[in-house]
Amino acid sequence: MAEVKLFKTWSTQFGARVVWALKLKGIQYEAIHEDLSNKSALLLQYNPVYKKVPVLVHNGKPISESLVILEYIEETWKQNPILPEDPLGKANARFWAKFNDEKLLPSIWSAFTKEGKEREEAMGAVLESLKFVEEELKGKKFFGGETIGLADLVFGWLANLAPVFEEVAGLKILDERYPLLLAWQPEFSEHPIIKDYWPPHDKLVIKYQALYEKYHPAK
Amino acid sequence: MEGKQSQVVLIGTWASGYCKRVELALKLKGIPYEYIEEDLENKSSLLHHSNPVHKKVPVLLHDGIPIAESLVILEYIDEYWSNVAPKLLPEDPYQRAKIRFWANYHDQKIMPAIWHIALSQGKEHDKAIEVYHGLLKVFEEGIEKDFPAKSPFFNGDSLGFLDVIVGTVACNYQAFHEVVTVIFDPAKHPSFFSWVTALKEHPLIKEVLPPHDKLVALMRKKYCQSPKA
């Protein structure tokens, strides 16, 4: 019986963060693929509150919510830390993780699903947010400094999924206004550990194209 | 810590549960701090400078360095003053994970539900109350299941992370009942109600909570509504 199991889908960016953290620390795990249109009894048992992926199960103990899972992984397996030792450095990483999940992602989702003025306003919010994110990279290779950290894993969608949004929805997220983010993108995506788990672009395009059409049915 | 005294400043507003939770944490650990009341209608340059991203309170300034977002601040306080009792979070990673899970549930699900009740009317208002009760039930049952030893607080007689977060919001329920509507029924949520009742009696919570009448006056002004029949 595997000690570490991870319930996920092939495309989930929240699940990807957890996979990257496990791989960075060299932790063996069993991936359990969920069909979210037909959720398994086990998933519902392990995450009765949200019924979502990812869920990490360690020695039978389930943990839900990707940021909670990342902190658990960091505290349980001390090698190759994704958070710095000092409390201020930790606070900073956590601040940006929350910012991504609570501000940036909802805005981009709004931009993807809405039309006209609402879409414009949502994109405006995204670009404003990205100005702050760009500044956070000043003088650093990664958000974590010299090595990949928690914030890099959380912002990972900017490398994996943002190009898909551009292709499918015409949302230009990262452009020459954000030179540091543009430089960070390949540093992150070509890192050997990250590269080894990379939801494929073409498959993501098909998925998000179908989703886009749902939100914007042809008139 | 020997030698140089840390300088701790908290920028907050007197009625905000998010700010009160930080104050409570500082008081619990006996950390001296200076408090600056912020006028959110007329934000100070200090706030703009300390929290340029959100321009919100609370912000903790530690030796001049700002930390924003109340849950992030609470973890920072617990980690920086890790040798000062009480510990807000336990040592065990799984216990910590469960606490963080419910802290997030509280802030991301329950808090918005409370706002929605306060800001809605008629059918929407009734639905909002129903939604809130459902969320509270999940919270109550989840806490009971995950922390069977909690009695009455997470650290026995001493407050823990979730006590700090919940106490500074829930203990104001009487003001909410007076101004908005009764949402909190001991019969529907007995274990949550007994927890909040115990929290209300804790001396430090009594110390940080805003005065009832002042809070009622502010809430009336803010919600500016007649009773929601």
Interface residues (C-beta under 8 A of the other chain):
Chain A: V49 H58 K61 I63 S64 E65 L67 V68 I69 E71 Y72 E75 T76 P87 L88 K90 A91 R94 F95 K98 F99 E102 F132
Chain B: P52 V53 H62 I65 I67 A68 E69 L71 V72 I73 E75 Y76 E79 Y80 P93 Y94 R96 A97 R100 F101 N104 Y105 Q108 V138 G142
